[in-house]
Amino acid sequence: MSSQFVLPTQPHQPRKTSPLSPLSFAVAYLVPLLLIPAQALGGWAWYLVPLFVFVAVPLLDALLGIWLYNPSPTETDVLLKSLGFRLLTWLYVPVQIVLVVWGAASINSLTLSEQIGLTLSIGICTGAIGITLAHELMHKTSRFERLLSQTLLLMVCYMHFYIEHLRGHHRRVATPEDPASARLGEHFYAFYLRTIWGSWRDAWKLEQTRLSKKHLPVWRNQMLWFTFLPIVVALMLNAFWGTSALIFFIAQSIIAFSLLENVNYVDHYGFSRREIRPGVYEAVNMSHSWNSNHLLTNCFLFMLQRHSDHHAHQSRRYQILRQFDTSPQLPAGYATMILLALLPPLWHRVMDVRVRHYHEAQSVAQNSQLTD
């Protein structure tokens, strides 16, 4: 068996090229910009966003192919000092607020078909891009960036993700204790119900544990605030623009966090960490999450698809995330895999065999190492 399944000490560097510039990731802003012609044209044009994201992007992904480059140490230092990469993550916060408020204000003037298109489009913007950037920002040490992350999650009624993801998912990923890790053979809809409830429940438990250890008063419980603040936003939108605005806000939130949980399903499907002793698992490594190097989707999603490096180095900024030859690779980018996950028979036909083959290859490689 090839040694490519042995965890590397250095990332793969396939060919000489150059790192992506901030402009490469600015393409993500094309998605909300599609709402401008949608408003001008009306009718079917309100569906430009889902058509672009789930039809055009997969086709362009296949056309443009994969991008394997990893920045050198010198390039990494330069990339980290570039303010442009950070500005792209910060500027989306006011964009998302404007999108949600504009959608709530506009919903009453549209036909039912247009209302569905608007809600779906904004849900994709706040989910595919907004929550992706919330995820990027919550992992940083800066209070400012963490506040921006919470603001993005506030606009999709999913603020508990900030607690559960940082203190729960990253510690328990690829174990039975993690509600955000999909098991081999589990279809998306069963996972969806399990993770929605499990993540919310675990966020409360994590906060209660924190308060107990630090002897903090009840009002310091973040989950109280994270539950209360979205209700305030919903009531304000209802007060200004009525019940339709309230329904819109809830609906776009459901679309947004459903996209997040679909990505969670794709990211960790079928992988589990070895239990060393009861309740103690091996360290997270490059084999515990799916990756994709499809160029266009990585630009739109700020390198989220280089997920193994993210789990190994949580605070690493998106522009310097690396790909590793040993990480399991998805057959397509997230835009395609999200749709595939919605069709369980097809998903299992495509993915289950890949999980088994990857585990078998790893076992052979590990046994080979032991006999050398």
C-alpha positions as CSV (number, residue, x, y, z in Angstrom):
1,M,0.0,0.0,0.0
2,S,1.2,3.5,-0.9
3,S,2.6,5.6,1.9
4,Q,0.2,8.4,1.0
5,F,-2.1,7.3,3.8
6,V,0.6,7.9,6.4
7,L,0.0,11.2,8.2
8,P,2.6,13.7,6.9
9,T,4.9,16.0,8.8
10,Q,4.8,18.5,6.0
11,P,1.8,19.4,3.7
12,H,1.8,18.5,0.0
13,Q,3.4,21.1,-2.3
14,P,2.5,19.9,-5.8
15,R,3.7,22.7,-8.1
16,K,5.0,26.2,-8.1
17,T,2.3,28.8,-8.2
18,S,1.2,31.6,-5.9
19,P,-1.2,32.1,-3.0
20,L,-4.8,33.4,-3.7
21,S,-5.3,37.1,-3.3
22,P,-8.1,38.8,-1.3
23,L,-9.8,39.5,-4.6
24,S,-10.2,35.7,-5.1
25,F,-12.4,35.5,-2.0
26,A,-14.3,38.7,-2.8
27,V,-16.3,36.5,-5.3
28,A,-18.4,35.5,-2.4
29,Y,-20.0,38.9,-2.5
30,L,-21.3,38.1,-5.9
31,V,-24.0,36.0,-4.3
32,P,-25.9,38.8,-2.4
33,L,-25.2,41.1,-5.4
34,L,-27.5,38.9,-7.5
35,L,-30.4,40.2,-5.5
36,I,-30.0,43.6,-7.3
37,P,-31.1,42.2,-10.7
38,A,-33.6,40.0,-8.9
39,Q,-35.4,43.1,-7.5
40,A,-35.1,44.9,-10.9
41,L,-36.5,42.1,-12.9
42,G,-38.9,40.4,-10.4
43,G,-40.6,37.1,-11.1
44,W,-38.2,34.2,-11.8
45,A,-35.2,36.4,-11.2
46,W,-35.7,36.0,-7.4
47,Y,-34.3,32.5,-7.9
48,L,-31.0,33.7,-9.4
49,V,-29.2,33.0,-6.1
50,P,-30.2,29.3,-5.7
51,L,-29.7,28.7,-9.4
52,F,-26.2,30.2,-9.3
53,V,-25.1,28.5,-6.1
54,F,-26.5,25.0,-6.8
55,V,-26.3,24.9,-10.6
56,A,-23.6,27.3,-11.9
57,V,-21.1,26.8,-9.1
58,P,-21.0,23.0,-9.3
59,L,-20.5,23.2,-13.1
60,L,-17.8,25.9,-12.8
61,D,-16.2,23.8,-10.0
62,A,-15.9,20.9,-12.4
63,L,-14.5,23.2,-15.1
64,L,-12.0,25.0,-13.0
65,G,-10.9,21.9,-11.1
66,I,-8.9,21.7,-7.9
67,W,-6.2,24.0,-6.4
68,L,-3.6,22.2,-4.3
69,Y,-1.2,25.0,-3.4
70,N,0.0,25.5,0.2
71,P,1.8,28.7,1.1
72,S,5.4,28.6,2.1
73,P,6.4,29.9,5.6
74,T,7.5,33.2,4.1
75,E,4.2,33.5,2.1
76,T,2.3,32.6,5.2
77,D,3.7,35.6,7.1
78,V,2.8,37.9,4.2
79,L,-0.7,36.6,4.0
80,L,-1.3,37.0,7.7
81,K,-0.2,40.6,7.6
82,S,-2.6,41.4,4.7
83,L,-5.5,43.5,6.0
84,G,-7.6,42.7,2.9
85,F,-8.3,39.1,4.0
86,R,-9.7,40.3,7.3
87,L,-11.7,43.1,5.8
88,L,-13.5,40.6,3.6
89,T,-14.7,38.8,6.7
90,W,-15.6,41.9,8.6
91,L,-17.5,43.7,5.9
92,Y,-20.0,41.0,5.4
93,V,-21.6,41.7,8.9
94,P,-23.2,45.0,7.8
95,V,-24.1,43.3,4.5
96,Q,-26.0,40.6,6.3
97,I,-27.8,42.9,8.6
98,V,-28.9,45.0,5.6
99,L,-30.0,41.9,3.7
100,V,-32.2,40.7,6.5
101,V,-33.8,44.0,7.2
102,W,-34.3,44.7,3.5
103,G,-35.9,41.3,3.1
104,A,-38.3,41.9,6.0
105,A,-39.2,45.3,4.6
106,S,-39.7,44.0,1.0
107,I,-41.6,40.8,1.6
108,N,-45.1,42.3,1.7
109,S,-44.7,43.8,-1.8
110,L,-44.0,40.5,-3.5
111,T,-46.2,37.7,-4.9
112,L,-46.1,34.3,-3.0
113,S,-43.6,32.9,-5.6
114,E,-41.4,35.9,-5.3
115,Q,-41.6,35.8,-1.5
116,I,-40.3,32.2,-1.6
117,G,-37.5,33.1,-3.9
118,L,-36.5,36.1,-1.8
119,T,-36.5,34.1,1.4
120,L,-34.6,31.2,-0.1
121,S,-32.0,33.6,-1.6
122,I,-31.4,35.5,1.6
123,G,-31.3,32.2,3.5
124,I,-28.5,31.0,1.2
125,C,-26.6,34.3,1.7
126,T,-26.9,34.2,5.5
127,G,-26.2,30.5,5.6
128,A,-23.6,29.7,3.0
129,I,-21.6,32.9,3.4
130,G,-22.8,34.4,6.7
131,I,-22.4,31.3,8.9
132,T,-19.2,30.4,7.1
133,L,-17.8,33.7,8.1
134,A,-19.2,33.5,11.6
135,H,-17.4,30.2,11.9
136,E,-14.1,31.8,10.7
137,L,-14.4,34.7,13.1
138,M,-15.4,32.8,16.2
139,H,-12.1,30.9,16.2
140,K,-10.1,34.1,16.6
141,T,-8.8,35.5,19.8
142,S,-9.9,39.1,19.0
143,R,-13.0,40.2,21.0
144,F,-14.0,42.3,18.0
145,E,-14.0,39.4,15.6
146,R,-15.8,37.2,18.1
147,L,-18.5,39.9,18.5
148,L,-18.9,40.0,14.7
149,S,-19.3,36.2,14.7
150,Q,-22.1,36.5,17.3
151,T,-23.8,39.2,15.3
152,L,-23.9,37.1,12.2
153,L,-25.3,34.2,14.1
154,L,-27.9,36.5,15.8
155,M,-29.4,37.2,12.3
156,V,-30.0,33.5,11.8
157,C,-31.3,32.6,15.3
158,Y,-28.3,30.2,15.8
159,M,-26.2,31.8,18.4
160,H,-25.8,28.6,20.5
161,F,-23.5,27.4,17.7
162,Y,-20.9,29.8,19.0
163,I,-20.8,27.9,22.3
164,E,-21.3,24.3,21.1
165,H,-18.9,24.5,18.2
166,L,-16.0,26.0,20.1
167,R,-16.3,24.1,23.4
168,G,-18.1,21.0,22.2
169,H,-17.6,20.0,18.6
170,H,-13.9,20.7,18.4
171,R,-13.3,18.6,21.5
172,R,-15.6,15.7,20.7
173,V,-15.5,15.6,16.9
174,A,-15.7,12.1,15.4
175,T,-16.8,10.6,18.6
176,P,-20.3,9.3,19.7
177,E,-20.6,12.2,22.1
178,D,-20.6,14.8,19.2
179,P,-24.0,15.6,17.8
180,A,-22.4,17.3,14.8
181,S,-20.5,14.3,13.6
182,A,-22.5,12.0,11.3
183,R,-22.1,8.3,11.6
184,L,-21.5,5.8,8.8
185,G,-24.9,4.7,7.4
186,E,-26.8,7.6,9.0
187,H,-28.9,9.6,6.5
188,F,-29.0,13.3,6.5
189,Y,-32.5,13.7,7.9
190,A,-31.9,11.6,10.9
191,F,-28.6,13.4,11.5
192,Y,-30.4,16.8,11.1
193,L,-32.9,16.1,13.9
194,R,-30.2,14.7,16.1
195,T,-27.8,17.6,15.7
196,I,-30.4,20.4,15.9
197,W,-31.6,19.1,19.3
198,G,-28.2,17.8,20.5
199,S,-26.2,20.9,19.8
200,W,-28.8,23.2,21.5
201,R,-29.0,20.9,24.5
202,D,-25.2,20.6,24.8
203,A,-24.7,24.4,24.6
204,W,-26.9,24.8,27.7
205,K,-24.9,22.0,29.5
206,L,-21.6,23.6,28.5
207,E,-22.7,27.0,29.9
208,Q,-24.1,25.5,33.1
209,T,-20.8,23.8,33.6
210,R,-18.9,27.0,33.0
211,L,-21.0,29.0,35.4
212,S,-20.7,26.3,38.1
213,K,-16.9,26.1,37.8
214,K,-16.4,29.9,37.9
215,H,-19.2,30.5,40.5
216,L,-20.9,33.0,38.2
217,P,-24.5,34.3,38.6
218,V,-27.3,32.9,36.4
219,W,-27.5,36.2,34.4
220,R,-24.0,35.5,33.1
221,N,-25.3,32.4,31.2
222,Q,-24.6,33.2,27.5
223,M,-27.4,30.9,26.4
224,L,-30.0,33.2,28.1
225,W,-28.8,36.1,26.0
226,F,-28.3,34.0,22.9
227,T,-31.9,32.9,23.2
228,F,-33.3,36.3,24.1
229,L,-31.6,38.5,21.5
230,P,-33.0,36.7,18.3
231,I,-36.4,37.1,19.9
232,V,-35.9,40.8,20.2
233,V,-34.8,41.1,16.5
234,A,-37.9,39.0,15.5
235,L,-40.3,41.2,17.5
236,M,-38.7,44.4,16.1
237,L,-39.1,43.2,12.5
238,N,-42.7,42.2,13.3
239,A,-43.4,45.6,14.8
240,F,-42.1,47.5,11.7
241,W,-43.4,45.3,8.9
242,G,-45.9,42.8,10.3
243,T,-46.3,39.1,10.5
244,S,-44.9,38.5,7.0
245,A,-41.6,40.0,8.1
246,L,-41.6,37.8,11.2
247,I,-42.2,34.6,9.1
248,F,-39.5,35.7,6.6
249,F,-37.0,36.1,9.4
250,I,-37.7,32.7,10.9
251,A,-37.8,31.0,7.5
252,Q,-34.5,32.5,6.3
253,S,-32.9,31.5,9.6
254,I,-34.1,27.9,9.1
255,I,-32.6,27.8,5.6
256,A,-29.4,29.3,6.9
257,F,-28.7,26.9,9.8
258,S,-30.0,23.9,7.7
259,L,-27.2,24.6,5.2
260,L,-24.7,24.7,8.1
261,E,-25.9,21.4,9.4
262,N,-25.8,19.9,5.9
263,V,-22.1,21.0,5.7
264,N,-21.5,19.4,9.2
265,Y,-23.0,16.2,7.8
266,V,-20.7,16.3,4.8
267,D,-17.6,17.3,6.7
268,H,-17.4,14.4,9.2
269,Y,-19.6,11.6,7.7
270,G,-18.4,8.2,8.6
271,F,-15.3,9.0,10.6
272,S,-14.6,8.1,14.2
273,R,-11.6,8.5,16.5
274,R,-10.1,5.5,18.2
275,E,-11.1,5.2,21.9
276,I,-7.9,4.7,23.9
277,R,-9.7,4.1,27.2
278,P,-13.3,4.7,28.3
279,G,-14.2,8.3,27.4
280,V,-10.7,9.2,26.1
281,Y,-10.0,9.3,22.4
282,E,-7.0,9.6,20.1
283,A,-6.0,13.2,19.2
284,V,-7.8,14.7,16.2
285,N,-5.7,14.2,13.0
286,M,-5.9,14.8,9.3
287,S,-8.0,11.7,8.7
288,H,-11.0,12.8,10.7
289,S,-12.8,15.0,8.3
290,W,-13.6,15.2,4.6
291,N,-11.8,17.8,2.4
292,S,-12.2,19.3,-1.0
293,N,-9.7,21.3,-3.0
294,H,-12.2,22.5,-5.7
295,L,-11.1,26.0,-6.4
296,L,-14.3,28.0,-6.9
297,T,-16.2,26.6,-3.9
298,N,-13.1,27.2,-1.7
299,C,-13.1,30.8,-2.8
300,F,-16.8,31.2,-2.1
301,L,-16.6,29.5,1.3
302,F,-13.3,31.0,2.5
303,M,-11.4,27.7,2.4
304,L,-13.8,26.0,4.6
305,Q,-13.3,22.8,2.6
306,R,-9.7,22.5,3.9
307,H,-11.4,21.2,7.0
308,S,-8.8,18.8,8.4
309,D,-6.2,21.6,8.8
310,H,-8.8,23.7,10.5
311,H,-9.5,21.0,13.1
312,A,-5.8,20.5,13.7
313,H,-5.2,24.3,14.0
314,Q,-8.4,25.9,15.0
315,S,-7.2,29.6,15.0
316,R,-5.5,29.3,11.6
317,R,-6.9,32.0,9.3
318,Y,-8.6,30.8,6.1
319,Q,-6.0,32.3,3.7
320,I,-3.3,30.0,5.1
321,L,-5.2,26.7,5.5
322,R,-3.4,23.8,3.9
323,Q,-4.3,20.6,2.1
324,F,-2.7,17.3,3.0
325,D,-2.4,14.2,0.8
326,T,-3.6,12.0,3.6
327,S,-6.9,13.8,4.2
328,P,-9.9,12.0,2.7
329,Q,-11.1,13.9,-0.4
330,L,-14.7,14.4,-1.4
331,P,-15.6,13.6,-5.0
332,A,-16.9,17.2,-5.5
333,G,-17.2,20.6,-3.8
334,Y,-19.7,21.4,-1.1
335,A,-22.2,22.9,-3.5
336,T,-22.6,19.5,-5.1
337,M,-22.3,17.4,-1.9
338,I,-25.0,19.4,-0.1
339,L,-27.5,18.4,-2.8
340,L,-26.2,14.8,-2.8
341,A,-26.8,14.6,1.0
342,L,-30.5,15.4,0.4
343,L,-30.8,12.1,-1.5
344,P,-29.8,9.4,1.0
345,P,-29.8,6.4,-1.3
346,L,-27.5,8.2,-3.8
347,W,-25.4,9.6,-0.9
348,H,-24.8,6.2,0.6
349,R,-24.0,4.7,-2.8
350,V,-21.3,7.3,-3.4
351,M,-19.9,7.9,0.0
352,D,-20.1,4.7,2.1
353,V,-17.7,2.8,-0.2
354,R,-15.3,5.8,0.0
355,V,-15.3,5.7,3.8
356,R,-14.6,2.0,3.9
357,H,-11.9,2.2,1.3
358,Y,-10.2,5.0,3.2
359,H,-10.3,3.2,6.5
360,E,-9.0,0.0,4.9
361,A,-6.1,1.9,3.3
362,Q,-5.3,3.5,6.6
363,S,-5.2,0.2,8.4
364,V,-2.9,-1.3,5.8
365,A,-0.6,1.7,6.0
366,Q,-0.5,1.5,9.8
367,N,0.2,-2.2,9.8
368,S,2.9,-1.6,7.3
369,Q,4.5,0.9,9.6
370,L,4.4,-1.5,12.5
371,T,6.2,-4.2,10.5
372,D,8.9,-1.9,9.1
